[in-house]
Amino acid sequence: QVQLVESGGGLVQPGGSLRLSCAASRSIDSLGTLAWFRQAPGKQRELVASVISGGSTNYADSVKGRFSISRDNAKNTVYLQMNSLKPEDAAVYYCYARSISPPTVYWGQGTQVTVSS
């Protein structure tokens, strides 16, 4: 079992930045994929960014060039650096992890990001 705890959400003005953190309860070395999803009211949960154990990253088109995902295996933490935030980025952001063996998916409880002037 892995517990994921997000932090770093809050209210930010358009154009501002936030860094989300997701701390895992145990080593993330065996977690093949770490990712951030988001869900805005009335919309489906969508993938924002992912990073695999080898370090390769993937981003939704809507955040490319503005968001950056990284993982720190020594701290058992995955980060999402969000720059140039837009009102449409407002959502609850969820941390996601998938272990390799056995194949299991874990979710955090979510952290709210509000982008408003």
Secondary structure as UniProt FT lines:
FT   STRAND          4..7
FT   STRAND          10..12
FT   TURN            14..15
FT   STRAND          18..24
FT   TURN            29..30
FT   STRAND          31..39
FT   TURN            41..42
FT   STRAND          46..52
FT   TURN            53..54
FT   STRAND          57..59
FT   HELIX           61..63
FT   TURN            64..66
FT   STRAND          67..72
FT   TURN            73..76
FT   STRAND          77..82
FT   HELIX           87..89
FT   STRAND          91..99
FT   TURN            100..103
FT   STRAND          104..107
FT   STRAND          111..115
//
